[in-house]
Amino acid sequence: MAFDPTTNQVVMFGGGASVSLDETWTWNGTAWSLQHPAHHPPAREHATMAFDAASGQLILFGGDSDDGMGSPQLLSDTWNWDGSDWHRLPSGTTPPAADNPHMAYDVDTRQIVLVAQYCYCTPAGDPSATQTWTWDGLTWAHHDPPHQPIGVGPGGIRGAQAALTPRPLLEGGQGPGGDLTAMGTDPQSGHAVLIEKVNYGDTVPGPVATWTWTGSDWKLSPIHNLPSPAPWSPILVPDAGKLLYIDASARLWTWDGGTWRSIGAGPDPLRRGDDSAAVDSAGTLLIFGGVPASAPGGIYGDTWTWASGTWSKVAGASAPVAIYPQPSLRPAHGLTEAQAVQKAQALHTGTPVRAVAAPMRNFWQPGEGGPDGNRWVWAVLVKGTFQGSCGPAGAHTCPPPATSGVVFLDYVSGDWLGSGFPAPPQLLAGS
């Protein structure tokens, strides 16, 4: 979602609740309203939106569409919201489809800057490729800057886990998976800023990389240890003249153009990922929806605001309906076993054999544990050859490869939660 200054409303499109949605909602500062435009983009989630101040357009690009019947389809279309209807914008050249694209307006160049990571757009089909594009109000233009945000770095494979590569893994790194990048406009400099988690030690210093778009290149900040911990499902929005950062742990930081400064944390209910955020006409930070960062899982449909340093949950403003499973009960709505297997197959992590639905704790081994024990998941058994991490060159002998693994998916949303190799005995039994 994004703020549209031409209508003084926050506009939200799509989202997911087991399947992708095609609804348009607007926020007027106090309540949500469902719109009924004559035209609208196809259903999708993870689209990116930004307001183009130079042309006065609210732009939506890409995302992925999931009908619950197969693998999500990545999209690469561009749309404009005029306050009452959506219009698809023709462009002879368009950015590639990408997982979780990100964009922000750059005041200095008067263009929207888009970063496409996991774009599957090189001749060799390397999914780790990153591309930078700009929108001038009429067309997209591809840039080839000397430096580029890294995404997962060279050789990344969608859904492949860090333990399955010989690359040097940084402490806390998890490899490809999840949304580890955010973009926003720095109100002080007017430049587009991108922050991302760094997983591997063969790219740039980590565990955090903050980049600023100069108009022709990405400039890397020398600050690599803040925010801390490194981002997972981060959000960047301009707020009160500063760039505000919030992550799945509800920690808040501000960027002053040179470093990050901690300003506290939000309440526990805001510990979530995959949520949407924007600043409305009153300068109030608005957060909607998302996926809980811990048990019991499911999908949120609540609305929160942050103004004058105070968080407030907005009563009666939920849109659309959320799904809140009970901690120990199987959710009433969720993926089927066939859908879970299809989603696991799309991750290209081995060959899915079957899926079992149960609370996460059912698959823990003695000594394991954590906050997600009550989260209902689909545990998908995969077969193949999975080589463990060999660590730095010459450090030790590589362990024997595993021949089985497990892919954990949230029971309701289907989001990837993690993988393990070999598969736990509870899942191997009967296979």
C-alpha positions as CSV (number, residue, x, y, z in Angstrom):
1,M,0.0,0.0,0.0
2,A,1.0,3.6,-0.4
3,F,-0.2,7.2,0.3
4,D,-1.9,9.0,-2.6
5,P,-1.5,12.8,-2.0
6,T,-3.9,13.6,-4.8
7,T,-6.8,12.0,-2.8
8,N,-5.2,12.3,0.7
9,Q,-5.9,8.6,1.1
10,V,-3.8,5.5,1.7
11,V,-4.5,2.9,-1.1
12,M,-4.1,-0.8,-0.6
13,F,-4.5,-3.4,-3.3
14,G,-4.5,-7.2,-3.1
15,G,-3.0,-9.3,-0.4
16,G,-3.4,-13.0,0.5
17,A,-5.7,-15.1,2.6
18,S,-4.9,-18.7,1.4
19,V,-5.3,-17.3,-2.1
20,S,-4.4,-13.9,-3.6
21,L,-6.9,-11.1,-3.5
22,D,-7.9,-8.4,-6.0
23,E,-9.6,-5.9,-3.7
24,T,-8.9,-2.2,-3.5
25,W,-9.2,-0.5,-0.1
26,T,-8.6,3.2,0.9
27,W,-7.9,4.7,4.3
28,N,-9.1,8.2,5.0
29,G,-7.3,8.6,8.3
30,T,-9.9,6.9,10.5
31,A,-11.4,4.0,8.6
32,W,-11.0,1.6,5.6
33,S,-13.4,1.7,2.7
34,L,-13.7,-1.0,0.0
35,Q,-13.7,0.5,-3.5
36,H,-15.4,-0.9,-6.5
37,P,-13.4,0.3,-9.5
38,A,-14.5,-0.6,-13.0
39,H,-11.1,-2.1,-13.7
40,H,-8.4,-3.5,-11.5
41,P,-5.2,-5.5,-11.6
42,P,-5.4,-9.3,-11.4
43,A,-5.3,-10.7,-7.9
44,R,-1.8,-10.6,-6.3
45,E,0.2,-10.2,-3.2
46,H,3.7,-8.8,-2.6
47,A,3.2,-6.1,-5.2
48,T,5.1,-2.8,-4.7
49,M,3.6,0.6,-4.8
50,A,4.9,4.2,-4.8
51,F,3.6,7.6,-5.6
52,D,5.3,9.4,-8.6
53,A,5.3,13.0,-7.5
54,A,6.6,14.2,-10.9
55,S,3.7,12.8,-12.9
56,G,1.1,12.7,-10.0
57,Q,0.6,8.9,-10.5
58,L,0.2,6.2,-7.9
59,I,2.1,3.3,-9.4
60,L,1.7,-0.4,-8.7
61,F,4.1,-3.0,-10.1
62,G,4.4,-6.8,-10.1
63,G,4.0,-9.2,-7.2
64,D,2.8,-12.8,-7.4
65,S,-0.5,-14.4,-7.9
66,D,-1.5,-17.5,-6.0
67,D,-4.8,-19.2,-6.8
68,G,-4.1,-22.0,-4.2
69,M,-4.0,-24.6,-6.9
70,G,-0.4,-24.5,-8.0
71,S,2.9,-22.5,-7.8
72,P,2.5,-18.7,-7.5
73,Q,2.9,-16.9,-10.8
74,L,5.3,-13.9,-10.8
75,L,3.9,-10.8,-12.4
76,S,5.6,-7.9,-14.3
77,D,2.7,-5.5,-15.1
78,T,2.4,-1.8,-14.2
79,W,-0.8,-0.1,-13.1
80,N,-1.9,3.5,-12.1
81,W,-4.6,4.4,-9.6
82,D,-6.4,7.6,-10.5
83,G,-8.5,7.9,-7.4
84,S,-11.5,5.9,-8.6
85,D,-10.2,3.4,-11.2
86,W,-7.1,1.3,-12.1
87,H,-5.4,1.7,-15.5
88,R,-2.8,-0.7,-16.9
89,L,0.1,1.3,-18.3
90,P,1.6,0.1,-21.6
91,S,5.4,0.0,-21.8
92,G,7.5,-1.4,-24.5
93,T,10.2,-2.2,-22.0
94,T,9.3,-3.5,-18.6
95,P,11.2,-4.7,-15.5
96,P,11.3,-8.5,-15.2
97,A,9.0,-10.5,-12.9
98,A,10.6,-10.8,-9.5
99,D,10.0,-12.2,-6.0
100,N,9.1,-9.2,-3.7
101,P,10.1,-6.3,-5.9
102,H,10.8,-3.0,-4.2
103,M,10.5,0.6,-5.3
104,A,10.6,4.2,-3.9
105,Y,10.5,7.7,-5.4
106,D,13.7,9.6,-5.7
107,V,13.2,13.3,-5.4
108,D,16.5,14.3,-6.9
109,T,16.0,12.5,-10.2
110,R,12.2,12.9,-10.1
111,Q,11.8,9.2,-10.9
112,I,10.6,6.0,-9.2
113,V,13.5,3.6,-8.6
114,L,12.7,-0.2,-8.7
115,V,15.0,-3.0,-7.5
116,A,14.1,-6.5,-8.8
117,Q,15.8,-9.2,-6.8
118,Y,15.3,-12.9,-7.6
119,C,14.4,-11.7,-11.0
120,Y,15.3,-14.9,-13.1
121,C,16.4,-12.4,-15.8
122,T,20.0,-13.3,-16.8
123,P,20.7,-15.3,-20.0
124,A,21.8,-18.3,-17.8
125,G,18.6,-18.0,-15.7
126,D,20.5,-17.3,-12.5
127,P,17.6,-16.4,-10.0
128,S,19.9,-14.5,-7.8
129,A,20.3,-11.7,-10.3
130,T,19.4,-8.1,-9.2
131,Q,18.3,-5.4,-11.6
132,T,17.7,-1.6,-11.1
133,W,15.0,0.2,-13.1
134,T,13.5,3.7,-13.1
135,W,10.1,5.0,-14.1
136,D,9.9,8.5,-15.5
137,G,6.1,8.8,-15.7
138,L,5.8,7.2,-19.1
139,T,8.3,4.4,-19.5
140,W,10.6,2.1,-17.6
141,A,14.4,2.3,-18.2
142,H,16.9,-0.4,-17.2
143,H,20.2,0.7,-15.5
144,D,23.4,-1.1,-15.2
145,P,25.2,0.7,-12.2
146,P,28.7,-0.2,-11.2
147,H,27.4,-1.4,-7.8
148,Q,24.1,-3.1,-7.0
149,P,22.2,-4.3,-3.9
150,I,23.2,-7.9,-3.6
151,G,20.0,-9.8,-2.9
152,V,21.3,-13.3,-2.1
153,G,24.5,-12.9,-4.0
154,P,25.8,-15.0,-6.9
155,G,24.4,-18.5,-7.4
156,G,21.4,-18.2,-5.1
157,I,18.6,-20.6,-5.7
158,R,15.0,-19.7,-4.8
159,G,14.1,-21.7,-1.7
160,A,17.5,-23.3,-1.3
161,Q,18.8,-23.1,2.3
162,A,22.1,-21.7,3.4
163,A,23.3,-25.1,4.7
164,L,23.2,-26.4,1.2
165,T,25.9,-24.2,-0.2
166,P,29.7,-24.1,0.3
167,R,29.6,-20.3,0.4
168,P,30.8,-18.7,3.7
169,L,27.6,-18.1,5.8
170,L,27.6,-15.1,8.2
171,E,26.5,-15.6,11.7
172,G,22.7,-15.4,11.7
173,G,22.5,-15.8,8.0
174,Q,19.8,-18.1,6.6
175,G,20.4,-17.9,2.9
176,P,17.6,-17.3,0.3
177,G,14.1,-17.3,1.7
178,G,11.8,-14.7,3.1
179,D,11.7,-11.0,2.4
180,L,14.9,-9.4,3.7
181,T,14.8,-6.1,1.8
182,A,13.0,-2.8,2.0
183,M,13.0,0.5,0.2
184,G,11.9,4.0,1.0
185,T,12.4,7.7,0.3
186,D,14.8,9.5,2.7
187,P,12.9,12.8,3.4
188,Q,16.2,14.6,4.2
189,S,18.2,13.8,1.1
190,G,15.3,13.0,-1.2
191,H,17.1,9.8,-2.4
192,A,15.8,6.3,-2.6
193,V,17.3,4.1,0.2
194,L,17.4,0.4,0.3
195,I,18.3,-1.8,3.3
196,E,18.9,-5.6,3.1
197,K,20.2,-8.5,5.2
198,V,23.5,-9.9,4.2
199,N,23.7,-13.6,4.5
200,Y,27.1,-14.5,2.9
201,G,30.6,-13.3,3.5
202,D,31.6,-13.3,-0.2
203,T,29.5,-10.3,-1.1
204,V,29.7,-7.1,0.9
205,P,30.4,-6.6,4.7
206,G,27.4,-7.6,6.8
207,P,25.1,-8.5,8.4
208,V,23.3,-5.3,7.1
209,A,23.8,-3.3,3.9
210,T,22.3,0.1,3.5
211,W,22.3,1.6,0.0
212,T,21.5,5.1,-1.4
213,W,20.6,5.7,-5.0
214,T,22.7,8.5,-6.5
215,G,21.0,8.7,-9.8
216,S,23.5,6.5,-11.6
217,D,24.9,4.2,-8.9
218,W,24.1,2.6,-5.5
219,K,26.3,4.0,-2.7
220,L,27.0,1.5,0.1
221,S,27.0,2.9,3.7
222,P,30.0,2.0,5.8
223,I,27.6,1.2,8.7
224,H,27.1,-2.6,8.5
225,N,26.1,-3.6,12.0
226,L,22.8,-1.6,12.4
227,P,19.9,-2.0,12.7
228,S,20.4,-5.0,14.9
229,P,19.4,-7.8,14.6
230,A,19.7,-7.8,10.8
231,P,16.4,-7.2,9.1
232,W,13.7,-9.8,8.5
233,S,10.6,-8.5,6.7
234,P,11.6,-4.9,7.1
235,I,9.6,-1.8,6.2
236,L,11.0,1.7,5.3
237,V,8.6,4.7,5.3
238,P,9.2,8.5,5.5
239,D,7.9,9.8,8.8
240,A,8.2,13.2,10.5
241,G,11.1,14.2,8.2
242,K,13.1,11.0,8.8
243,L,13.2,7.5,7.3
244,L,11.6,5.1,9.7
245,Y,12.5,1.4,9.8
246,I,10.4,-1.3,11.5
247,D,11.0,-5.1,11.3
248,A,9.3,-8.3,12.2
249,S,10.5,-7.9,15.8
250,A,8.7,-4.5,16.0
251,R,12.0,-2.7,16.6
252,L,12.1,0.9,15.3
253,W,15.1,2.8,13.9
254,T,15.5,6.1,12.1
255,W,18.1,6.9,9.3
256,D,19.7,10.3,9.4
257,G,21.6,9.9,6.1
258,G,24.7,8.5,7.7
259,T,23.7,6.0,10.4
260,W,20.8,4.2,12.1
261,R,19.5,5.2,15.5
262,S,17.3,3.0,17.7
263,I,14.1,4.7,19.0
264,G,12.5,1.7,20.8
265,A,10.1,-1.1,19.9
266,G,6.4,-1.6,19.3
267,P,4.1,-3.8,21.3
268,D,4.3,-7.5,21.1
269,P,1.2,-7.9,18.8
270,L,3.2,-6.0,16.1
271,R,5.9,-8.7,15.9
272,R,5.0,-9.8,12.4
273,G,6.2,-10.0,8.8
274,D,4.6,-9.5,5.4
275,D,2.7,-6.5,6.7
276,S,2.0,-3.3,4.8
277,A,2.8,0.3,5.9
278,A,2.3,3.9,4.8
279,V,2.1,7.4,6.3
280,D,-1.3,9.0,5.9
281,S,-2.2,12.7,5.3
282,A,-2.0,13.5,9.1
283,G,1.6,12.1,9.2
284,T,0.4,9.0,11.1
285,L,2.2,5.7,10.4
286,L,-0.3,3.1,9.4
287,I,0.4,-0.7,9.5
288,F,-2.0,-3.3,8.3
289,G,-2.1,-7.1,8.3
290,G,0.8,-9.5,8.0
291,V,1.8,-12.9,9.2
292,P,2.7,-13.5,13.0
293,A,6.4,-13.8,13.7
294,S,5.6,-16.6,16.2
295,A,2.9,-19.1,17.1
296,P,0.0,-19.6,16.4
297,G,0.6,-18.5,12.8
298,G,-2.2,-17.5,10.5
299,I,-2.9,-14.1,8.9
300,Y,-3.5,-10.8,10.6
301,G,-6.2,-8.4,9.4
302,D,-5.8,-5.7,12.0
303,T,-4.8,-2.0,11.7
304,W,-2.3,-0.1,13.9
305,T,-1.3,3.5,13.9
306,W,1.8,5.2,15.3
307,A,1.7,9.0,16.1
308,S,3.6,11.1,18.6
309,G,5.5,8.0,19.7
310,T,2.3,6.1,20.7
311,W,1.0,2.9,19.1
312,S,-2.8,2.4,18.9
313,K,-4.8,-0.5,17.5
314,V,-7.7,0.8,15.5
315,A,-11.0,-0.8,16.5
316,G,-13.3,-1.9,13.8
317,A,-11.0,-1.1,11.0
318,S,-10.0,-4.6,9.8
319,A,-10.1,-5.2,6.1
320,P,-10.3,-7.8,4.8
321,V,-11.2,-10.5,7.3
322,A,-8.3,-12.1,9.1
323,I,-7.8,-15.7,10.1
324,Y,-6.8,-16.3,13.8
325,P,-6.3,-20.1,14.5
326,Q,-6.4,-21.2,18.1
327,P,-2.9,-22.1,19.5
328,S,-3.5,-25.8,19.7
329,L,-6.4,-26.4,17.3
330,R,-6.2,-27.1,13.6
331,P,-7.2,-23.9,11.8
332,A,-10.6,-24.1,10.1
333,H,-9.1,-22.8,6.8
334,G,-5.8,-23.6,5.2
335,L,-4.0,-25.4,2.4
336,T,-4.8,-28.9,1.3
337,E,-2.1,-31.5,1.3
338,A,-1.9,-31.3,-2.5
339,Q,-1.5,-27.5,-2.3
340,A,1.3,-27.9,0.3
341,V,3.2,-30.3,-1.9
342,Q,2.8,-28.0,-4.9
343,K,4.2,-25.0,-2.9
344,A,7.1,-27.1,-1.7
345,Q,7.8,-28.2,-5.3
346,A,8.0,-24.5,-6.3
347,L,10.9,-24.0,-3.9
348,H,13.1,-26.5,-5.9
349,T,14.3,-28.1,-2.7
350,G,14.4,-31.8,-3.6
351,T,11.4,-33.9,-4.8
352,P,8.3,-33.6,-2.5
353,V,7.0,-37.0,-1.4
354,R,4.1,-36.2,0.9
355,A,2.9,-33.6,3.5
356,V,1.8,-34.0,7.1
357,A,-0.2,-31.3,9.0
358,A,0.5,-30.9,12.7
359,P,1.8,-28.3,15.2
360,M,5.5,-27.5,14.7
361,R,6.4,-29.1,18.0
362,N,5.4,-32.5,16.7
363,F,8.6,-32.5,14.6
364,W,11.1,-31.3,17.2
365,Q,13.8,-33.5,18.5
366,P,14.9,-33.8,22.2
367,G,16.6,-30.6,23.2
368,E,14.9,-28.5,20.5
369,G,12.3,-25.9,21.1
370,G,11.2,-22.3,20.5
371,P,8.2,-20.0,20.3
372,D,6.6,-21.7,17.3
373,G,5.7,-25.0,18.9
374,N,1.9,-24.4,18.6
375,R,2.0,-23.1,15.0
376,W,0.2,-25.4,12.7
377,V,2.3,-26.3,9.7
378,W,2.5,-28.5,6.7
379,A,5.7,-30.6,7.0
380,V,6.6,-31.7,3.4
381,L,8.9,-34.6,3.1
382,V,11.4,-34.1,0.2
383,K,13.9,-36.6,-1.2
384,G,17.2,-35.9,-3.0
385,T,20.9,-35.3,-2.3
386,F,21.5,-32.4,0.1
387,Q,25.1,-31.4,0.8
388,G,25.7,-29.7,4.2
389,S,27.8,-26.6,4.6
390,C,31.5,-27.2,4.3
391,G,32.4,-23.9,6.0
392,P,35.5,-21.9,5.1
393,A,37.9,-23.6,2.7
394,G,40.1,-26.1,4.6
395,A,38.2,-25.7,7.8
396,H,36.9,-29.3,8.0
397,T,35.7,-32.2,5.9
398,C,32.3,-31.8,4.4
399,P,29.7,-34.0,6.1
400,P,28.0,-36.8,4.1
401,P,25.0,-35.5,2.1
402,A,21.5,-36.1,3.5
403,T,19.0,-38.0,1.3
404,S,15.9,-36.5,2.9
405,G,14.7,-33.2,4.1
406,V,11.6,-31.4,5.4
407,V,10.1,-28.1,4.2
408,F,7.9,-26.3,6.7
409,L,5.0,-24.2,5.4
410,D,2.5,-22.2,7.4
411,Y,-0.8,-24.2,7.4
412,V,-2.9,-21.2,6.5
413,S,-0.8,-18.9,4.4
414,G,1.6,-21.4,2.8
415,D,4.5,-19.1,3.6
416,W,7.9,-20.9,3.9
417,L,9.0,-21.2,7.5
418,G,12.2,-23.2,7.3
419,S,13.7,-26.5,6.2
420,G,15.8,-29.2,7.8
421,F,18.1,-32.0,6.6
422,P,17.7,-34.8,7.1
423,A,14.0,-35.1,7.6
424,P,12.9,-35.7,11.2
425,P,12.0,-39.4,12.1
426,Q,8.4,-38.5,12.7
427,L,8.0,-37.5,9.1
428,L,10.1,-40.4,7.7
429,A,8.0,-43.0,9.5
430,G,5.8,-44.7,6.9
431,S,7.6,-43.2,3.9
